[in-house]
């Protein structure tokens, strides 16, 4: 029973601002990478003439590989090859992101899986921790703002 008690005692140790900052840095990295990937994905779609500015891409994507639907759309081999190429590149980006994200979480210097899980639970259960984290995350974002301005897309 002592082992169970130690695990619970560790969970009840208050999270430090330093630990929350480690988590915030990893989450900020993830948000930035997701935004970058979305822009790159959209760029691939827009750059491909056969995708007609994205309209044809959405039609092909909506068919979900169903041969009947693709036939109804009169999808050409060239369009399907372009669509598949874009999707393959996007899947490669997602795979690379997942690998980097997981590595950051597992790296004890950057965060560590145990701390990641502990903070995730605390953010759901404790409004005080959530408030502190939100404040720290805003600070992390503000620290990088001068170097990487966010484009206003309105």
N, C-alpha and C positions, 0 to 999 in steps of 0.2 A: 504493500500500500504506500510505502514511502515514495516510490517512483511516481505514482499518480499524483501525490501531494506536491512533489517538486515541479511537475509539469504545470499544475494549476497555479502554483506560486509564481512561476515564471510568467504566466499569462496575466497575472495581476500586477506585475511590476509596471509602474507607470512608464509610458512611452516618453522618451526624451524628444526635444525639438530636433536634435541631431538625427535621431532615427527617423523622425517624420520627414526631415529634409532629404535623407537618402531615398525614401520612398517617393517623395515629390520629384526628385531629379529623374528617377526612372520613369515615373508616370508622364512627366513633361517630355522626356525623350520619346516615349511611345506616341504621345499626341502629335508631336512635331513630325515624326516619321509617318504616321497615318495621313497627315495633311500633305506631306511631300509625295507619298505614294498616290494619293487621290489626284493630285495635280498632274503627276506623270502619266497616270492611267488616262485621265481626260485628254492630255496632250497626245497620247498615242492614238486615241480614237479620233480626235480632231484632225490629226495629221494624215490620216488614211482617207483618201478621196472616196474610196468605195463605201465608206461608212456615212457619207453624206452629212457631215457635221455632227454625227452621233445618232441621227434618226434611224438609219438603217441598222446601226449597231444595236440599238434598243429593240428593234423588231426581231433581229436574229437571236438576241439574248432571250427575249420572251418566248421564242420557240423551244428553248431548252433542249435542242438537239433532236426534237421530234421530227422525223422524216416527213410526215404528213404536213405538219405546220410549215416546215421549210419549203416544201413543194408549193403550198398555198402562197408563200411569200415570193415564189420564183427566185429563190436564192441561188446565185451562180456559184460555181466552184471557186472563182476568184474571191467573191465576197466571203465565202466560208473559210477560205484559207487566210484571208486578212483577219477575220474575226478570231479564228483559232490562234493566229500569231499574237494578236493583242492579248487574248486571254492567257496564253502561255507566259508572256512577259509579265503580266500582272501576278500570276500565280508564283512566278519566280521571286518577284518583289516581296510578296506576302511571306513566302517561305524564308527569305533572308531576314525579313523583319522579325518573324517569330523566333528565329535562331538567335538574333542579337538581343531581343527582349528577354528571352529565357536565360541567356548567358548573364545578362545584367542582374536578373533576379537571383540566380544561383550564386553569383559572385559575392562572397561574404564581405569583400571590401566595398562593393557598391551597395549591396542590400542584404542578400542572403534569403533563402527560401523561407526559413522559419520566421524571420522578421517580416517578410512580405505577407505571409499568412496571418501573422499576429496583428499587423496594422490593418489589413483588410477586414478582419473581424471587428476590430476596435472602431473602425470608421462606420461600420453598420450599426454598432451597438451603443456608441458613446458620443453624444452631441458635442461634448467639450473637446474630445480628441478630433472630431470632424471639423470643428471651428478652428482649432489650432492648425490642423493640416491645411485647410483652405487658405488660411493666412500665409502659411509657409509656402504653399504652391504659388500664390500670387507673387510672393517675393522672388521665387525662383524664376517666374516668367518675367518679372520686371528687370531682373539682373541680366537677362539675355536680350531684352527689347532693343537696346541701342545697337547691338550687333546684327540682329535679325528682325527688321521691322516686318510686322504682319500687314499684308496688303488688305485694304478695305475693298471688299467685293460688292458693295451696295450700289 
